[in-house]
């Protein structure tokens, strides 16, 4: 078997066999198929797509390219939640302790931020001492004791995905829906969960900016997950404006604490309750969505979710005393407001530009090996529908250098569209549900 023949076959739009897909994946991991040939195949897939059968085979092959974590000994259903990436999306850090407090084990293999989107691991690491580099054994131990655990992808978990993502990032094939599906599910299946709730975001701040592409991704995730024996529900949510009022790692952790203490922004809590309720349904803990949401609200108001969060921080080596006194938290030396240049109402916000601005301030990365400033970011003062007077603060920028403030400020003005007419009622963040129990 030759890699070039497989490339030509896919270039011509033909369906690849199980043996051909596994030849490429095995060869990539072993270094026997060069990256330029894998890149050529990725481009052929980008243009010609893959059948559902091919995606299922690719996902399984990528998962089996490395180690898997066996959580069967823990008993009960293990359900994870995954977001396709957005701006101000801190929901994972709220939902994991919330669902765990309802009696469901939540194994979470999370990622770092790249470009305009934030990453759960970066938020976790802004808490002093928090360890996301868990071994599989440590991951299982934390999960067993605390109900949820958060870790990064190790070098031995789905290594084919790591190699392929690096190639996709430099070959313009990141947006391929079959490749996105295989990338997400290969890692998720390797972590040992029984089911997943996927938050598929669409809008200016999402990777899937078009709602049709978001729907296609959600359908393929649900169908492929089912083919692999997993319970899957996909919720398509709006990411035209940032989620909540903070963008940036430590700033978002502060908002997570507000959420867990019952004081979170309405849009964050809407998405949280929706996703958490579906996780409880997949786990069989609740019979319907109302019962599931009522249980979540009960655990939140009773302090159970907050206690789970503190317990997890302790189990993963974090400083729990740090969580209790925000007055002592480190802050950026430069905190500068960006003021409105006109009066009226906020008609629209561009989440992408706000995400890029946060990245320029030091809260994100342009490349995977860039360092980040945990204190940097943006506090949003006005959102869509809010009345505004010329000179009012739109946002407050946090950075460790004046030049970063100057670079980010123009993007904020571009991101806010202000007009005379008050917009209609704010739309729900929940757009569509696809998959099991949805």
Secondary structure, 3 states (H helix, E strand, C coil): CCHHHHHHHHHCCCCCCHHHHHHHHHHHHHCCCCHHHHHHHHHHHHHHCCCHHHHHHHHHHHHCCCECCCCHHHCCCEEEEEECCCCCCCHHHHHHHHHHHCCCEEEEECCCCECCECCHHHHHHCCCCCCCCCCHHHHHHHHHHHCEEEECCCCCECHHHHHHHHHHHHHCCCCCHHHHHHHHHHHHHHCCCCEEEEEEEECCCCCECCHHHHHHHHHHHHHHHHHCCCEEEEEEEECCCCCCCEECHHHHHHHHHHHHCCCCCHHHHHHHHHHHHHHHHHHCCCCCHHHHHHHHHHHHHCCHHHHHHHHHHHHCCCCHHHHHCHHHCCCCCEEEEEECCCCEEEEEECHHHHHHHHHHHHHCCCCCCCCCCCCCEEEECCCCCCEECCCCEEEEEEECCHHHHHHHHHHHHHHEEEECCCCCCCCCCEEEEEECCC
